[in-house]
């Protein structure tokens, strides 16, 4: 099997990380309206936004991200 393991990140962890690290909400971090952020929370978080998060933060490793919050 050659499938890559999927990231364990979800929108709730990303919300938690953004708030703890930057004291921002999803709307400010991604510059979207509250209705868009609500849709992401309750239905589907776009892969493009997950890739943007990984690019901006430099990793998708949850352990590393948590360590950054509590440094």
PQR file of N, CA, C, O and H, with PARSE charges and radii, in Angstrom:
ATOM      1  N   UNK A   1       0.845  -1.179   0.000 -0.4000 1.5000
ATOM      2  CA  UNK A   1       0.000   0.000   0.000 -0.0000 2.0000
ATOM      3  C   UNK A   1       0.892   1.245   0.000  0.5500 1.7000
ATOM      4  O   UNK A   1       1.805   1.351   0.819 -0.5500 1.4000
ATOM      5  N   UNK A   2       0.639   2.169  -0.896 -0.4000 1.5000
ATOM      6  CA  UNK A   2       1.484   3.349  -1.044 -0.0000 2.0000
ATOM      7  C   UNK A   2       0.801   4.632  -0.586  0.5500 1.7000
ATOM      8  O   UNK A   2       1.337   5.721  -0.790 -0.5500 1.4000
ATOM      9  H   UNK A   2      -0.103   2.083  -1.561  0.4000 1.0000
ATOM     10  N   UNK A   3      -0.363   4.518   0.023 -0.4000 1.5000
ATOM     11  CA  UNK A   3      -1.064   5.713   0.486 -0.0000 2.0000
ATOM     12  C   UNK A   3      -0.303   6.354   1.638  0.5500 1.7000
ATOM     13  O   UNK A   3       0.168   5.671   2.548 -0.5500 1.4000
ATOM     14  H   UNK A   3      -0.798   3.633   0.189  0.4000 1.0000
ATOM     15  N   UNK A   4      -0.191   7.681   1.584 -0.4000 1.5000
ATOM     16  CA  UNK A   4       0.436   8.410   2.669 -0.0000 2.0000
ATOM     17  C   UNK A   4      -0.556   8.519   3.826  0.5500 1.7000
ATOM     18  O   UNK A   4      -1.760   8.629   3.597 -0.5500 1.4000
ATOM     19  H   UNK A   4      -0.573   8.236   0.845  0.4000 1.0000
ATOM     20  N   UNK A   5      -0.060   8.488   5.068 -0.4000 1.5000
ATOM     21  CA  UNK A   5      -0.980   8.683   6.193 -0.0000 2.0000
ATOM     22  C   UNK A   5      -1.532  10.101   6.171  0.5500 1.7000
ATOM     23  O   UNK A   5      -0.811  11.051   5.865 -0.5500 1.4000
ATOM     24  H   UNK A   5       0.918   8.399   5.254  0.4000 1.0000
ATOM     25  N   UNK A   6      -2.800  10.237   6.493 -0.4000 1.5000
ATOM     26  CA  UNK A   6      -3.425  11.547   6.501 -0.0000 2.0000
ATOM     27  C   UNK A   6      -3.053  12.294   7.775  0.5500 1.7000
ATOM     28  O   UNK A   6      -2.782  11.690   8.813 -0.5500 1.4000
ATOM     29  H   UNK A   6      -3.385   9.466   6.741  0.4000 1.0000
ATOM     30  N   UNK A   7      -3.045  13.597   7.674 -0.4000 1.5000
ATOM     31  CA  UNK A   7      -2.760  14.432   8.831 -0.0000 2.0000
ATOM     32  C   UNK A   7      -3.857  14.255   9.869  0.5500 1.7000
ATOM     33  O   UNK A   7      -5.027  14.067   9.536 -0.5500 1.4000
ATOM     34  H   UNK A   7      -3.265  14.087   6.831  0.4000 1.0000
ATOM     35  N   UNK A   8      -3.460  14.317  11.119 -0.4000 1.5000
ATOM     36  CA  UNK A   8      -4.426  14.200  12.203 -0.0000 2.0000
ATOM     37  C   UNK A   8      -4.992  15.559  12.605  0.5500 1.7000
ATOM     38  O   UNK A   8      -5.809  15.647  13.521 -0.5500 1.4000
ATOM     39  H   UNK A   8      -2.509  14.469  11.390  0.4000 1.0000
ATOM     40  N   UNK A   9      -4.560  16.615  11.923 -0.4000 1.5000
ATOM     41  CA  UNK A   9      -5.076  17.942  12.225 -0.0000 2.0000
ATOM     42  C   UNK A   9      -6.538  18.034  11.830  0.5500 1.7000
ATOM     43  O   UNK A   9      -6.956  17.495  10.805 -0.5500 1.4000
ATOM     44  H   UNK A   9      -3.896  16.544  11.178  0.4000 1.0000
ATOM     45  N   UNK A  10      -7.302  18.719  12.649 -0.4000 1.5000
ATOM     46  CA  UNK A  10      -8.677  19.030  12.271 -0.0000 2.0000
ATOM     47  C   UNK A  10      -8.928  20.496  12.595  0.5500 1.7000
ATOM     48  O   UNK A  10      -8.086  21.161  13.199 -0.5500 1.4000
ATOM     49  H   UNK A  10      -6.962  19.157  13.482  0.4000 1.0000
ATOM     50  N   UNK A  11     -10.072  20.985  12.196 -0.4000 1.5000
ATOM     51  CA  UNK A  11     -10.375  22.398  12.354 -0.0000 2.0000
ATOM     52  C   UNK A  11     -10.377  22.798  13.823  0.5500 1.7000
ATOM     53  O   UNK A  11     -10.004  23.926  14.144 -0.5500 1.4000
ATOM     54  H   UNK A  11     -10.756  20.445  11.706  0.4000 1.0000
ATOM     55  N   UNK A  12     -10.782  21.915  14.719 -0.4000 1.5000
ATOM     56  CA  UNK A  12     -10.840  22.262  16.135 -0.0000 2.0000
ATOM     57  C   UNK A  12      -9.445  22.436  16.726  0.5500 1.7000
ATOM     58  O   UNK A  12      -9.233  23.319  17.557 -0.5500 1.4000
ATOM     59  H   UNK A  12     -11.085  20.999  14.459  0.4000 1.0000
ATOM     60  N   UNK A  13      -8.492  21.603  16.308 -0.4000 1.5000
ATOM     61  CA  UNK A  13      -7.122  21.793  16.768 -0.0000 2.0000
ATOM     62  C   UNK A  13      -6.543  23.083  16.204  0.5500 1.7000
ATOM     63  O   UNK A  13      -5.854  23.819  16.910 -0.5500 1.4000
ATOM     64  H   UNK A  13      -8.664  20.885  15.633  0.4000 1.0000
ATOM     65  N   UNK A  14      -6.820  23.356  14.945 -0.4000 1.5000
ATOM     66  CA  UNK A  14      -6.305  24.572  14.320 -0.0000 2.0000
ATOM     67  C   UNK A  14      -6.856  25.814  15.025  0.5500 1.7000
ATOM     68  O   UNK A  14      -6.123  26.776  15.252 -0.5500 1.4000
ATOM     69  H   UNK A  14      -7.380  22.758  14.371  0.4000 1.0000
ATOM     70  N   UNK A  15      -8.134  25.794  15.368 -0.4000 1.5000
ATOM     71  CA  UNK A  15      -8.737  26.906  16.107 -0.0000 2.0000
ATOM     72  C   UNK A  15      -8.037  27.079  17.450  0.5500 1.7000
ATOM     73  O   UNK A  15      -7.687  28.194  17.837 -0.5500 1.4000
ATOM     74  H   UNK A  15      -8.730  25.013  15.183  0.4000 1.0000
ATOM     75  N   UNK A  16      -7.836  25.973  18.156 -0.4000 1.5000
ATOM     76  CA  UNK A  16      -7.151  25.992  19.446 -0.0000 2.0000
ATOM     77  C   UNK A  16      -5.741  26.563  19.299  0.5500 1.7000
ATOM     78  O   UNK A  16      -5.341  27.437  20.068 -0.5500 1.4000
ATOM     79  H   UNK A  16      -8.121  25.067  17.841  0.4000 1.0000
ATOM     80  N   UNK A  17      -5.001  26.079  18.331 -0.4000 1.5000
ATOM     81  CA  UNK A  17      -3.618  26.516  18.115 -0.0000 2.0000
ATOM     82  C   UNK A  17      -3.551  28.009  17.803  0.5500 1.7000
ATOM     83  O   UNK A  17      -2.752  28.735  18.395 -0.5500 1.4000
ATOM     84  H   UNK A  17      -5.326  25.369  17.706  0.4000 1.0000
ATOM     85  N   UNK A  18      -4.379  28.460  16.885 -0.4000 1.5000
ATOM     86  CA  UNK A  18      -4.372  29.864  16.475 -0.0000 2.0000
ATOM     87  C   UNK A  18      -4.694  30.760  17.669  0.5500 1.7000
ATOM     88  O   UNK A  18      -4.072  31.805  17.855 -0.5500 1.4000
ATOM     89  H   UNK A  18      -5.027  27.870  16.404  0.4000 1.0000
ATOM     90  N   UNK A  19      -5.666  30.345  18.470 -0.4000 1.5000
ATOM     91  CA  UNK A  19      -6.034  31.167  19.619 -0.0000 2.0000
ATOM     92  C   UNK A  19      -4.910  31.207  20.654  0.5500 1.7000
ATOM     93  O   UNK A  19      -4.555  32.276  21.151 -0.5500 1.4000
ATOM     94  H   UNK A  19      -6.172  29.495  18.319  0.4000 1.0000
ATOM     95  N   UNK A  20      -4.355  30.043  20.975 -0.4000 1.5000
ATOM     96  CA  UNK A  20      -3.302  29.979  21.990 -0.0000 2.0000
ATOM     97  C   UNK A  20      -2.023  30.683  21.530  0.5500 1.7000
ATOM     98  O   UNK A  20      -1.385  31.380  22.319 -0.5500 1.4000
ATOM     99  H   UNK A  20      -4.644  29.174  20.571  0.4000 1.0000
ATOM    100  N   UNK A  21      -1.653  30.509  20.291 -0.4000 1.5000
ATOM    101  CA  UNK A  21      -0.388  31.052  19.782 -0.0000 2.0000
ATOM    102  C   UNK A  21      -0.488  32.540  19.444  0.5500 1.7000
ATOM    103  O   UNK A  21       0.424  33.309  19.745 -0.5500 1.4000
ATOM    104  H   UNK A  21      -2.171  29.942  19.651  0.4000 1.0000
ATOM    105  N   UNK A  22      -1.584  32.940  18.824 -0.4000 1.5000
ATOM    106  CA  UNK A  22      -1.689  34.303  18.307 -0.0000 2.0000
ATOM    107  C   UNK A  22      -2.812  35.139  18.933  0.5500 1.7000
ATOM    108  O   UNK A  22      -2.934  36.328  18.640 -0.5500 1.4000
ATOM    109  H   UNK A  22      -2.325  32.315  18.579  0.4000 1.0000
ATOM    110  N   UNK A  23      -3.618  34.534  19.778 -0.4000 1.5000
ATOM    111  CA  UNK A  23      -4.782  35.212  20.365 -0.0000 2.0000
ATOM    112  C   UNK A  23      -5.707  35.752  19.272  0.5500 1.7000
ATOM    113  O   UNK A  23      -6.240  36.857  19.371 -0.5500 1.4000
ATOM    114  H   UNK A  23      -3.519  33.567  20.016  0.4000 1.0000
ATOM    115  N   UNK A  24      -5.880  34.939  18.231 -0.4000 1.5000
ATOM    116  CA  UNK A  24      -6.738  35.303  17.100 -0.0000 2.0000
ATOM    117  C   UNK A  24      -7.806  34.243  16.928  0.5500 1.7000
ATOM    118  O   UNK A  24      -7.676  33.116  17.407 -0.5500 1.4000
ATOM    119  H   UNK A  24      -5.447  34.041  18.151  0.4000 1.0000
ATOM    120  N   UNK A  25      -8.849  34.622  16.242 -0.4000 1.5000
ATOM    121  CA  UNK A  25      -9.866  33.658  15.842 -0.0000 2.0000
ATOM    122  C   UNK A  25      -9.583  33.216  14.411  0.5500 1.7000
ATOM    123  O   UNK A  25      -8.749  33.796  13.715 -0.5500 1.4000
ATOM    124  H   UNK A  25      -8.954  35.536  15.852  0.4000 1.0000
ATOM    125  N   UNK A  26     -10.293  32.185  13.994 -0.4000 1.5000
ATOM    126  CA  UNK A  26     -10.143  31.643  12.645 -0.0000 2.0000
ATOM    127  C   UNK A  26     -10.364  32.724  11.588  0.5500 1.7000
ATOM    128  O   UNK A  26      -9.675  32.758  10.569 -0.5500 1.4000
ATOM    129  H   UNK A  26     -10.971  31.714  14.559  0.4000 1.0000
ATOM    130  N   UNK A  27     -11.325  33.599  11.838 -0.4000 1.5000
ATOM    131  CA  UNK A  27     -11.656  34.647  10.871 -0.0000 2.0000
ATOM    132  C   UNK A  27     -10.484  35.601  10.641  0.5500 1.7000
ATOM    133  O   UNK A  27     -10.261  36.041   9.513 -0.5500 1.4000
ATOM    134  H   UNK A  27     -11.886  33.571  12.666  0.4000 1.0000
ATOM    135  N   UNK A  28      -9.742  35.922  11.683 -0.4000 1.5000
ATOM    136  CA  UNK A  28      -8.607  36.823  11.549 -0.0000 2.0000
ATOM    137  C   UNK A  28      -7.398  36.160  10.919  0.5500 1.7000
ATOM    138  O   UNK A  28      -6.712  36.761  10.092 -0.5500 1.4000
ATOM    139  H   UNK A  28      -9.924  35.565  12.600  0.4000 1.0000
ATOM    140  N   UNK A  29      -7.136  34.924  11.309 -0.4000 1.5000
ATOM    141  CA  UNK A  29      -5.975  34.195  10.794 -0.0000 2.0000
ATOM    142  C   UNK A  29      -6.089  33.971   9.287  0.5500 1.7000
ATOM    143  O   UNK A  29      -5.125  34.158   8.546 -0.5500 1.4000
ATOM    144  H   UNK A  29      -7.693  34.435  11.980  0.4000 1.0000
ATOM    145  N   UNK A  30      -7.276  33.569   8.849 -0.4000 1.5000
ATOM    146  CA  UNK A  30      -7.487  33.282   7.424 -0.0000 2.0000
ATOM    147  C   UNK A  30      -8.133  34.437   6.660  0.5500 1.7000
ATOM    148  O   UNK A  30      -8.303  34.359   5.443 -0.5500 1.4000
ATOM    149  H   UNK A  30      -8.060  33.416   9.451  0.4000 1.0000
ATOM    150  N   UNK A  31      -8.490  35.501   7.366 -0.4000 1.5000
ATOM    151  CA  UNK A  31      -9.148  36.659   6.751 -0.0000 2.0000
ATOM    152  C   UNK A  31     -10.402  36.257   5.978  0.5500 1.7000
ATOM    153  O   UNK A  31     -10.546  36.527   4.786 -0.5500 1.4000
ATOM    154  H   UNK A  31      -8.351  35.564   8.354  0.4000 1.0000
ATOM    155  N   UNK A  32     -11.297  35.603   6.704 -0.4000 1.5000
ATOM    156  CA  UNK A  32     -12.579  35.194   6.130 -0.0000 2.0000
ATOM    157  C   UNK A  32     -13.706  35.747   7.002  0.5500 1.7000
ATOM    158  O   UNK A  32     -13.477  36.189   8.128 -0.5500 1.4000
ATOM    159  H   UNK A  32     -11.180  35.383   7.673  0.4000 1.0000
ATOM    160  N   UNK A  33     -14.913  35.714   6.468 -0.4000 1.5000
ATOM    161  CA  UNK A  33     -16.065  36.192   7.217 -0.0000 2.0000
ATOM    162  C   UNK A  33     -16.476  35.159   8.262  0.5500 1.7000
ATOM    163  O   UNK A  33     -16.148  33.979   8.132 -0.5500 1.4000
ATOM    164  H   UNK A  33     -15.099  35.355   5.554  0.4000 1.0000
ATOM    165  N   UNK A  34     -17.188  35.592   9.289 -0.4000 1.5000
ATOM    166  CA  UNK A  34     -17.662  34.640  10.303 -0.0000 2.0000
ATOM    167  C   UNK A  34     -18.527  33.515   9.730  0.5500 1.7000
ATOM    168  O   UNK A  34     -18.491  32.394  10.237 -0.5500 1.4000
ATOM    169  H   UNK A  34     -17.455  36.550   9.395  0.4000 1.0000
ATOM    170  N   UNK A  35     -19.290  33.798   8.697 -0.4000 1.5000
ATOM    171  CA  UNK A  35     -20.128  32.748   8.113 -0.0000 2.0000
ATOM    172  C   UNK A  35     -19.284  31.661   7.446  0.5500 1.7000
ATOM    173  O   UNK A  35     -19.641  30.484   7.498 -0.5500 1.4000
ATOM    174  H   UNK A  35     -19.318  34.709   8.285  0.4000 1.0000
ATOM    175  N   UNK A  36     -18.181  32.042   6.827 -0.4000 1.5000
ATOM    176  CA  UNK A  36     -17.279  31.059   6.216 -0.0000 2.0000
ATOM    177  C   UNK A  36     -16.627  30.215   7.308  0.5500 1.7000
ATOM    178  O   UNK A  36     -16.564  28.991   7.194 -0.5500 1.4000
ATOM    179  H   UNK A  36     -17.891  32.998   6.785  0.4000 1.0000
ATOM    180  N   UNK A  37     -16.146  30.862   8.360 -0.4000 1.5000
ATOM    181  CA  UNK A  37     -15.521  30.130   9.465 -0.0000 2.0000
ATOM    182  C   UNK A  37     -16.513  29.172  10.109  0.5500 1.7000
ATOM    183  O   UNK A  37     -16.147  28.057  10.480 -0.5500 1.4000
ATOM    184  H   UNK A  37     -16.197  31.856   8.453  0.4000 1.0000
ATOM    185  N   UNK A  38     -17.743  29.590  10.242 -0.4000 1.5000
ATOM    186  CA  UNK A  38     -18.774  28.724  10.811 -0.0000 2.0000
ATOM    187  C   UNK A  38     -19.014  27.499   9.938  0.5500 1.7000
ATOM    188  O   UNK A  38     -19.165  26.386  10.444 -0.5500 1.4000
ATOM    189  H   UNK A  38     -18.041  30.496   9.941  0.4000 1.0000
ATOM    190  N   UNK A  39     -19.047  27.705   8.651 -0.4000 1.5000
ATOM    191  CA  UNK A  39     -19.222  26.581   7.723 -0.0000 2.0000
ATOM    192  C   UNK A  39     -18.074  25.584   7.873  0.5500 1.7000
ATOM    193  O   UNK A  39     -18.295  24.373   7.881 -0.5500 1.4000
ATOM    194  H   UNK A  39     -18.924  28.608   8.240  0.4000 1.0000
ATOM    195  N   UNK A  40     -16.848  26.096   7.992 -0.4000 1.5000
ATOM    196  CA  UNK A  40     -15.686  25.220   8.170 -0.0000 2.0000
ATOM    197  C   UNK A  40     -15.801  24.418   9.457  0.5500 1.7000
ATOM    198  O   UNK A  40     -15.463  23.235   9.489 -0.5500 1.4000
ATOM    199  H   UNK A  40     -16.668  27.079   7.985  0.4000 1.0000
ATOM    200  N   UNK A  41     -16.278  25.062  10.519 -0.4000 1.5000
ATOM    201  CA  UNK A  41     -16.380  24.386  11.824 -0.0000 2.0000
ATOM    202  C   UNK A  41     -17.428  23.285  11.804  0.5500 1.7000
ATOM    203  O   UNK A  41     -17.270  22.261  12.469 -0.5500 1.4000
ATOM    204  H   UNK A  41     -16.552  26.023  10.493  0.4000 1.0000
ATOM    205  N   UNK A  42     -18.488  23.490  11.049 -0.4000 1.5000
ATOM    206  CA  UNK A  42     -19.628  22.581  11.123 -0.0000 2.0000
ATOM    207  C   UNK A  42     -19.771  21.626   9.951  0.5500 1.7000
ATOM    208  O   UNK A  42     -20.586  20.705  10.010 -0.5500 1.4000
ATOM    209  H   UNK A  42     -18.616  24.322  10.509  0.4000 1.0000
ATOM    210  N   UNK A  43     -19.008  21.818   8.899 -0.4000 1.5000
ATOM    211  CA  UNK A  43     -19.153  20.870   7.794 -0.0000 2.0000
ATOM    212  C   UNK A  43     -17.799  20.405   7.259  0.5500 1.7000
ATOM    213  O   UNK A  43     -17.401  19.269   7.514 -0.5500 1.4000
ATOM    214  H   UNK A  43     -18.346  22.566   8.851  0.4000 1.0000
ATOM    215  N   UNK A  44     -17.103  21.236   6.543 -0.4000 1.5000
ATOM    216  CA  UNK A  44     -15.893  20.792   5.847 -0.0000 2.0000
ATOM    217  C   UNK A  44     -14.816  21.861   5.901  0.5500 1.7000
ATOM    218  O   UNK A  44     -15.058  23.012   5.539 -0.5500 1.4000
ATOM    219  H   UNK A  44     -17.427  22.159   6.336  0.4000 1.0000
ATOM    220  N   UNK A  45     -13.630  21.481   6.352 -0.4000 1.5000
ATOM    221  CA  UNK A  45     -12.477  22.390   6.361 -0.0000 2.0000
ATOM    222  C   UNK A  45     -11.681  22.124   5.093  0.5500 1.7000
ATOM    223  O   UNK A  45     -11.195  21.009   4.905 -0.5500 1.4000
ATOM    224  H   UNK A  45     -13.434  20.545   6.645  0.4000 1.0000
ATOM    225  N   UNK A  46     -11.531  23.118   4.212 -0.4000 1.5000
ATOM    226  CA  UNK A  46     -10.883  22.902   2.910 -0.0000 2.0000
ATOM    227  C   UNK A  46      -9.413  22.483   3.030  0.5500 1.7000
ATOM    228  O   UNK A  46      -8.667  22.999   3.862 -0.5500 1.4000
ATOM    229  H   UNK A  46     -11.926  24.024   4.365  0.4000 1.0000
ATOM    230  N   UNK A  47      -9.025  21.544   2.184 -0.4000 1.5000
ATOM    231  CA  UNK A  47      -7.631  21.094   2.154 -0.0000 2.0000
ATOM    232  C   UNK A  47      -6.676  22.242   1.851  0.5500 1.7000
ATOM    233  O   UNK A  47      -5.558  22.274   2.366 -0.5500 1.4000
ATOM    234  H   UNK A  47      -9.631  21.125   1.508  0.4000 1.0000
ATOM    235  N   UNK A  48      -7.110  23.180   1.020 -0.4000 1.5000
ATOM    236  CA  UNK A  48      -6.231  24.302   0.690 -0.0000 2.0000
ATOM    237  C   UNK A  48      -5.897  25.118   1.934  0.5500 1.7000
ATOM    238  O   UNK A  48      -4.780  25.616   2.067 -0.5500 1.4000
ATOM    239  H   UNK A  48      -8.018  23.154   0.601  0.4000 1.0000
ATOM    240  N   UNK A  49      -6.850  25.255   2.836 -0.4000 1.5000
ATOM    241  CA  UNK A  49      -6.609  26.001   4.067 -0.0000 2.0000
ATOM    242  C   UNK A  49      -5.728  25.209   5.025  0.5500 1.7000
ATOM    243  O   UNK A  49      -4.949  25.794   5.778 -0.5500 1.4000
ATOM    244  H   UNK A  49      -7.758  24.849   2.727  0.4000 1.0000
ATOM    245  N   UNK A  50      -5.844  23.893   5.003 -0.4000 1.5000
ATOM    246  CA  UNK A  50      -4.954  23.044   5.800 -0.0000 2.0000
ATOM    247  C   UNK A  50      -3.524  23.178   5.284  0.5500 1.7000
ATOM    248  O   UNK A  50      -2.583  23.266   6.073 -0.5500 1.4000
ATOM    249  H   UNK A  50      -6.476  23.418   4.391  0.4000 1.0000
ATOM    250  N   UNK A  51      -3.360  23.194   3.973 -0.4000 1.5000
ATOM    251  CA  UNK A  51      -2.034  23.377   3.379 -0.0000 2.0000
ATOM    252  C   UNK A  51      -1.478  24.771   3.700  0.5500 1.7000
ATOM    253  O   UNK A  51      -0.282  24.930   3.946 -0.5500 1.4000
ATOM    254  H   UNK A  51      -4.124  23.123   3.332  0.4000 1.0000
ATOM    255  N   UNK A  52      -2.354  25.767   3.695 -0.4000 1.5000
ATOM    256  CA  UNK A  52      -1.927  27.121   4.056 -0.0000 2.0000
ATOM    257  C   UNK A  52      -1.446  27.155   5.501  0.5500 1.7000
ATOM    258  O   UNK A  52      -0.422  27.772   5.798 -0.5500 1.4000
ATOM    259  H   UNK A  52      -3.325  25.638   3.495  0.4000 1.0000
ATOM    260  N   UNK A  53      -2.170  26.501   6.398 -0.4000 1.5000
ATOM    261  CA  UNK A  53      -1.755  26.428   7.805 -0.0000 2.0000
ATOM    262  C   UNK A  53      -0.386  25.764   7.911  0.5500 1.7000
ATOM    263  O   UNK A  53       0.496  26.271   8.604 -0.5500 1.4000
ATOM    264  H   UNK A  53      -3.001  26.000   6.157  0.4000 1.0000
ATOM    265  N   UNK A  54      -0.203  24.645   7.235 -0.4000 1.5000
ATOM    266  CA  UNK A  54       1.076  23.930   7.274 -0.0000 2.0000
ATOM    267  C   UNK A  54       2.205  24.800   6.733  0.5500 1.7000
ATOM    268  O   UNK A  54       3.311  24.785   7.272 -0.5500 1.4000
ATOM    269  H   UNK A  54      -0.920  24.234   6.672  0.4000 1.0000
ATOM    270  N   UNK A  55       1.937  25.550   5.683 -0.4000 1.5000
ATOM    271  CA  UNK A  55       2.946  26.433   5.102 -0.0000 2.0000
ATOM    272  C   UNK A  55       3.307  27.559   6.072  0.5500 1.7000
ATOM    273  O   UNK A  55       4.484  27.844   6.294 -0.5500 1.4000
ATOM    274  H   UNK A  55       1.038  25.562   5.245  0.4000 1.0000
ATOM    275  N   UNK A  56       2.300  28.185   6.638 -0.4000 1.5000
ATOM    276  CA  UNK A  56       2.540  29.312   7.539 -0.0000 2.0000
ATOM    277  C   UNK A  56       3.225  28.884   8.831  0.5500 1.7000
ATOM    278  O   UNK A  56       4.066  29.611   9.360 -0.5500 1.4000
ATOM    279  H   UNK A  56       1.344  27.953   6.458  0.4000 1.0000
ATOM    280  N   UNK A  57       2.871  27.710   9.338 -0.4000 1.5000
ATOM    281  CA  UNK A  57       3.434  27.247  10.610 -0.0000 2.0000
ATOM    282  C   UNK A  57       4.672  26.374  10.416  0.5500 1.7000
ATOM    283  O   UNK A  57       5.429  26.150  11.361 -0.5500 1.4000
ATOM    284  H   UNK A  57       2.188  27.119   8.908  0.4000 1.0000
ATOM    285  N   UNK A  58       4.875  25.892   9.219 -0.4000 1.5000
ATOM    286  CA  UNK A  58       6.074  25.115   8.925 -0.0000 2.0000
ATOM    287  C   UNK A  58       5.990  23.643   9.266  0.5500 1.7000
ATOM    288  O   UNK A  58       6.976  22.921   9.114 -0.5500 1.4000
ATOM    289  H   UNK A  58       4.260  26.074   8.452  0.4000 1.0000
ATOM    290  N   UNK A  59       4.844  23.183   9.721 -0.4000 1.5000
ATOM    291  CA  UNK A  59       4.688  21.771  10.077 -0.0000 2.0000
ATOM    292  C   UNK A  59       3.211  21.433  10.277  0.5500 1.7000
ATOM    293  O   UNK A  59       2.374  22.316  10.467 -0.5500 1.4000
ATOM    294  H   UNK A  59       4.044  23.770   9.845  0.4000 1.0000
ATOM    295  N   UNK A  60       2.914  20.139  10.230 -0.4000 1.5000
ATOM    296  CA  UNK A  60       1.596  19.640  10.634 -0.0000 2.0000
ATOM    297  C   UNK A  60       1.740  18.670  11.801  0.5500 1.7000
ATOM    298  O   UNK A  60       0.775  18.011  12.187 -0.5500 1.4000
ATOM    299  H   UNK A  60       3.594  19.422  10.075  0.4000 1.0000
ATOM    300  N   UNK A  61       2.938  18.582  12.357 -0.4000 1.5000
ATOM    301  CA  UNK A  61       3.192  17.685  13.476 -0.0000 2.0000
ATOM    302  C   UNK A  61       2.545  18.262  14.734  0.5500 1.7000
ATOM    303  O   UNK A  61       2.948  19.319  15.218 -0.5500 1.4000
ATOM    304  H   UNK A  61       3.722  19.118  12.043  0.4000 1.0000
ATOM    305  N   UNK A  62       1.549  17.566  15.255 -0.4000 1.5000
ATOM    306  CA  UNK A  62       0.782  18.076  16.395 -0.0000 2.0000
ATOM    307  C   UNK A  62       1.659  18.250  17.631  0.5500 1.7000
ATOM    308  O   UNK A  62       1.518  19.238  18.352 -0.5500 1.4000
ATOM    309  H   UNK A  62       1.221  16.707  14.862  0.4000 1.0000
ATOM    310  N   UNK A  63       2.550  17.319  17.881 -0.4000 1.5000
ATOM    311  CA  UNK A  63       3.426  17.429  19.057 -0.0000 2.0000
ATOM    312  C   UNK A  63       4.282  18.692  18.966  0.5500 1.7000
ATOM    313  O   UNK A  63       4.421  19.429  19.942 -0.5500 1.4000
ATOM    314  H   UNK A  63       2.665  16.516  17.296  0.4000 1.0000
ATOM    315  N   UNK A  64       4.842  18.929  17.809 -0.4000 1.5000
ATOM    316  CA  UNK A  64       5.661  20.124  17.605 -0.0000 2.0000
ATOM    317  C   UNK A  64       4.840  21.397  17.771  0.5500 1.7000
ATOM    318  O   UNK A  64       5.304  22.364  18.376 -0.5500 1.4000
ATOM    319  H   UNK A  64       4.729  18.330  17.016  0.4000 1.0000
ATOM    320  N   UNK A  65       3.621  21.401  17.234 -0.4000 1.5000
ATOM    321  CA  UNK A  65       2.755  22.565  17.358 -0.0000 2.0000
ATOM    322  C   UNK A  65       2.401  22.834  18.813  0.5500 1.7000
ATOM    323  O   UNK A  65       2.412  23.986  19.246 -0.5500 1.4000
ATOM    324  H   UNK A  65       3.244  20.616  16.743  0.4000 1.0000
ATOM    325  N   UNK A  66       2.091  21.801  19.567 -0.4000 1.5000
ATOM    326  CA  UNK A  66       1.767  21.963  20.986 -0.0000 2.0000
ATOM    327  C   UNK A  66       2.982  22.491  21.748  0.5500 1.7000
ATOM    328  O   UNK A  66       2.841  23.349  22.620 -0.5500 1.4000
ATOM    329  H   UNK A  66       2.082  20.865  19.216  0.4000 1.0000
ATOM    330  N   UNK A  67       4.155  21.993  21.429 -0.4000 1.5000
ATOM    331  CA  UNK A  67       5.366  22.492  22.080 -0.0000 2.0000
ATOM    332  C   UNK A  67       5.565  23.979  21.810  0.5500 1.7000
ATOM    333  O   UNK A  67       6.020  24.711  22.688 -0.5500 1.4000
ATOM    334  H   UNK A  67       4.269  21.297  20.720  0.4000 1.0000
ATOM    335  N   UNK A  68       5.235  24.422  20.624 -0.4000 1.5000
ATOM    336  CA  UNK A  68       5.359  25.855  20.294 -0.0000 2.0000
ATOM    337  C   UNK A  68       4.430  26.705  21.140  0.5500 1.7000
ATOM    338  O   UNK A  68       4.788  27.808  21.554 -0.5500 1.4000
ATOM    339  H   UNK A  68       4.866  23.827  19.910  0.4000 1.0000
ATOM    340  N   UNK A  69       3.247  26.192  21.394 -0.4000 1.5000
ATOM    341  CA  UNK A  69       2.272  26.944  22.188 -0.0000 2.0000
ATOM    342  C   UNK A  69       2.807  27.169  23.599  0.5500 1.7000
ATOM    343  O   UNK A  69       2.664  28.254  24.163 -0.5500 1.4000
ATOM    344  H   UNK A  69       2.956  25.296  21.058  0.4000 1.0000
ATOM    345  N   UNK A  70       3.418  26.141  24.154 -0.4000 1.5000
ATOM    346  CA  UNK A  70       3.799  26.185  25.565 -0.0000 2.0000
ATOM    347  C   UNK A  70       5.281  26.437  25.801  0.5500 1.7000
ATOM    348  O   UNK A  70       5.792  26.114  26.873 -0.5500 1.4000
ATOM    349  H   UNK A  70       3.535  25.260  23.696  0.4000 1.0000
ATOM    350  N   UNK A  71       5.976  27.000  24.835 -0.4000 1.5000
ATOM    351  CA  UNK A  71       7.392  27.330  25.012 -0.0000 2.0000
ATOM    352  C   UNK A  71       7.535  28.487  25.969  0.5500 1.7000
ATOM    353  O   UNK A  71       8.653  28.919  26.252 -0.5500 1.4000
ATOM    354  H   UNK A  71       5.561  27.262  23.964  0.4000 1.0000
TER
END
